[in-house]
Amino acid sequence: MSKPRALIIGGSMGGLFAANLLHRAGWQVQVLEKSTTPLTSRGTGIATHAGLMKVMELAGARFGEALGTPINTRKAFDASGNILAQLDTQQVMASWSRLLSFLLEALPSDLYRMGKMVTSIEAGDAKNKAIVRLAGDESIEADLVVAADGYRSWSRHHLFNAPAPEYAGYVAWRAMAPLARLDKAYQDLLHDGMMVSQLPGDQILGYPVMPSDNNNDVHINIVWYRKTNTDALKILLTDAQGVQHSDGIAPKLIHPQVLQNLKQQAADTLHPAWTQIIQLAPELFMQPIYDSVTTSMAQSRVALIGDAAFISRPHIGQGVTKAAGDALCLVKCLQSNTNDVLNALQIFSKERVAVGHQVIQYAQRLGSVISQPGGELASWSQLYSNVANVLRDTAVELDGVACV
Ligand SMILES: Cc1cc2nc3c(=O)[nH]c(=O)nc-3n(C[C@H](O)[C@H](O)[C@H](O)COP(=O)(O)OP(=O)(O)OC[C@H]3O[C@@H](n4cnc5c(N)ncnc54)[C@H](O)[C@@H]3O)c2cc1C
């Protein structure tokens, strides 16, 4: 009997977890990634969790001791360097590029096709296979389509009719600089933990990572969240030619005046260790923060996973773990419902939509200290104005997210 065929749309975290797990479960797999350049070049830090490592093992990723940088503490300090709170806890901080490399290495390379842009999908039904169409007129039939195509997902928009992601009222600036290039006092302050500082409407956190699989120099990765109204956001998204990049602006296109203002504001308000990283970083990435939900993750033969389904605010440090858990849950449901993809997907959807909502709610509570909303989140904003509570609840693993 021939193997059932799965097409995976998107070759990033969610797509690679799904591809590896399905391949190991006996499916014939093909990943279709629209990018023509390797995704490993995206350089940012990723907090890991025990559940994520278990799913990586199941997916065949051999990371050994090389996943990332272990940390043993979390500390909060103010602009003068006074330690406000401390929590001893262990975690491994990985980089995007390393995680992705391990997942890519686990998959036979001929199953991963780059420069393949999916333009439409027919979801199929119990009798008919799904059909995926690519730019350039190629079309492929499949028993299962896994849409792991991120928050601008074609399927999310056209097949699932899910609401557009909602702006959370703040942005994240991300940067990385080599630890060894910082002043000695700042190295001592930042080298061994997740460090946090916050002011009303601002929160900055940093932790050590090794940036890529071919660079073992420890860097400090920072994320600086800043409350930003929609008018100010438009300015951040507008380049020097006056073009507004509503879907996100590439680092090289950010207006020089925006960067200059940011650096000045850092110098005026933050501890100088943070300011030095912002000055030294070769690039500053700016990402508006969104909440994105859906009521269903299954449509006939199409499953929606990762950020294509739910995007939670990053404070939870669990976007990759959630994508991994979605993929694992999908494969478990398919294994216990062999020969009935449609039913398996319905069971998968029910289970993971509940997890998605749980994650979104937890992350909104953490983020409320930056956006400072009224209503029921106001009490959470108050709770997290005490930075000891931020240390305790940021980037901790939630039960069930990894589905292990
Ligand atoms: C500031 C910030 C900090 C974060 N920190 C963490 C953290 O510490 N820990 C953590 O776990 N997560 C973190 N995340 C979240 C994490 O990065 C995402 O949740 C994760 O990348 C989601 O993976 P994905 O595969 O679902 O989507 P994506 O990574 O967005 O990938 C989607 C892929 O689909 C491809 N694609 C799109 N459309 C098509 C098409 N039509 N045809 C073919 N291919 C297509 C894209 O090119 C892309 O490669 C953070 C996010 C932000 C913004």
The ligand as a Tripos MOL2 file, in Angstrom:
@<TRIPOS>MOLECULE
LIG
   53    58     1     0     0
SMALL
NO_CHARGES

@<TRIPOS>ATOM
      1 C1          9.5970   39.4910   19.7790 C.3       1 LIG1
      2 C2          9.3330   38.0130   19.6800 C.ar      1 LIG1
      3 C3          9.9630   37.1310   20.5740 C.ar      1 LIG1
      4 C4          9.6950   35.7530   20.5200 C.ar      1 LIG1
      5 N1         10.3130   34.9380   21.4260 N.ar      1 LIG1
      6 C5         10.0140   33.6320   21.4320 C.ar      1 LIG1
      7 C6         10.6310   32.7480   22.3930 C.ar      1 LIG1
      8 O1         11.4660   33.1410   23.2340 O.2       1 LIG1
      9 N2         10.2680   31.4220   22.3760 N.ar      1 LIG1
     10 C7          9.3670   30.9410   21.4710 C.ar      1 LIG1
     11 O2          9.0710   29.7460   21.5080 O.2       1 LIG1
     12 N3          8.7760   31.7490   20.5300 N.ar      1 LIG1
     13 C8          9.0770   33.0700   20.4940 C.ar      1 LIG1
     14 N4          8.4840   33.8810   19.5540 N.ar      1 LIG1
     15 C9          7.4480   33.3170   18.6520 C.3       1 LIG1
     16 C10         7.9870   32.4290   17.5190 C.3       1 LIG1
     17 O3          8.9820   33.1310   16.7890 O.3       1 LIG1
     18 C11         6.8200   32.0190   16.5960 C.3       1 LIG1
     19 O4          5.7440   31.5510   17.3670 O.3       1 LIG1
     20 C12         7.2290   30.8900   15.6270 C.3       1 LIG1
     21 O5          8.1880   31.3960   14.7310 O.3       1 LIG1
     22 C13         6.0230   30.3710   14.8320 C.3       1 LIG1
     23 O6          6.4600   29.4660   13.8520 O.3       1 LIG1
     24 P1          5.5420   29.1110   12.5860 P.3       1 LIG1
     25 O7          6.2880   28.0510   11.8530 O.co2     1 LIG1
     26 O8          4.1570   28.8420   13.0320 O.co2     1 LIG1
     27 O9          5.4450   30.4490   11.7170 O.3       1 LIG1
     28 P2          6.6040   31.2960   10.9990 P.3       1 LIG1
     29 O10         7.9040   31.1940   11.7420 O.co2     1 LIG1
     30 O11         6.0240   32.6710   10.7790 O.co2     1 LIG1
     31 O12         6.8100   30.6040    9.5650 O.3       1 LIG1
     32 C14         5.8620   30.6390    8.5250 C.3       1 LIG1
     33 C15         6.5940   30.1830    7.2610 C.3       1 LIG1
     34 O13         5.6470   29.9970    6.2000 O.3       1 LIG1
     35 C16         6.2100   30.5140    4.9890 C.3       1 LIG1
     36 N5          5.0750   30.8570    4.1190 N.ar      1 LIG1
     37 C17         4.1490   31.8160    4.3330 C.ar      1 LIG1
     38 N6          3.2440   31.8330    3.3340 N.ar      1 LIG1
     39 C18         3.6280   30.8640    2.4480 C.ar      1 LIG1
     40 C19         3.0960   30.4070    1.1980 C.ar      1 LIG1
     41 N7          1.9870   30.9530    0.6720 N.pl3     1 LIG1
     42 N8          3.7150   29.3910    0.5650 N.ar      1 LIG1
     43 C20         4.8450   28.8120    1.0960 C.ar      1 LIG1
     44 N9          5.3990   29.2330    2.2760 N.ar      1 LIG1
     45 C21         4.7800   30.2310    2.9410 C.ar      1 LIG1
     46 C22         7.0160   31.7240    5.4510 C.3       1 LIG1
     47 O14         8.0030   32.0960    4.5040 O.3       1 LIG1
     48 C23         7.6220   31.1980    6.7650 C.3       1 LIG1
     49 O15         8.8590   30.5710    6.5630 O.3       1 LIG1
     50 C24         8.7620   35.2410   19.5630 C.ar      1 LIG1
     51 C25         8.1430   36.1130   18.6380 C.ar      1 LIG1
     52 C26         8.4250   37.4930   18.7000 C.ar      1 LIG1
     53 C27         7.7360   38.4190   17.7080 C.3       1 LIG1
@<TRIPOS>BOND
     1     1     2 1
     2     2     3 ar
     3     2    52 ar
     4     3     4 ar
     5     4     5 ar
     6     4    50 ar
     7     5     6 ar
     8     6     7 ar
     9     6    13 1
    10     7     8 2
    11     7     9 ar
    12     9    10 ar
    13    10    11 2
    14    10    12 ar
    15    12    13 ar
    16    13    14 ar
    17    14    15 1
    18    14    50 ar
    19    15    16 1
    20    16    17 1
    21    16    18 1
    22    18    19 1
    23    18    20 1
    24    20    21 1
    25    20    22 1
    26    22    23 1
    27    23    24 1
    28    24    25 2
    29    24    26 1
    30    24    27 1
    31    27    28 1
    32    28    29 2
    33    28    30 1
    34    28    31 1
    35    31    32 1
    36    32    33 1
    37    33    34 1
    38    33    48 1
    39    34    35 1
    40    35    36 1
    41    35    46 1
    42    36    37 ar
    43    36    45 ar
    44    37    38 ar
    45    38    39 ar
    46    39    40 ar
    47    39    45 ar
    48    40    41 1
    49    40    42 ar
    50    42    43 ar
    51    43    44 ar
    52    44    45 ar
    53    46    47 1
    54    46    48 1
    55    48    49 1
    56    50    51 ar
    57    51    52 ar
    58    52    53 1
@<TRIPOS>SUBSTRUCTURE
     1 LIG1         1 GROUP 0 **** ****
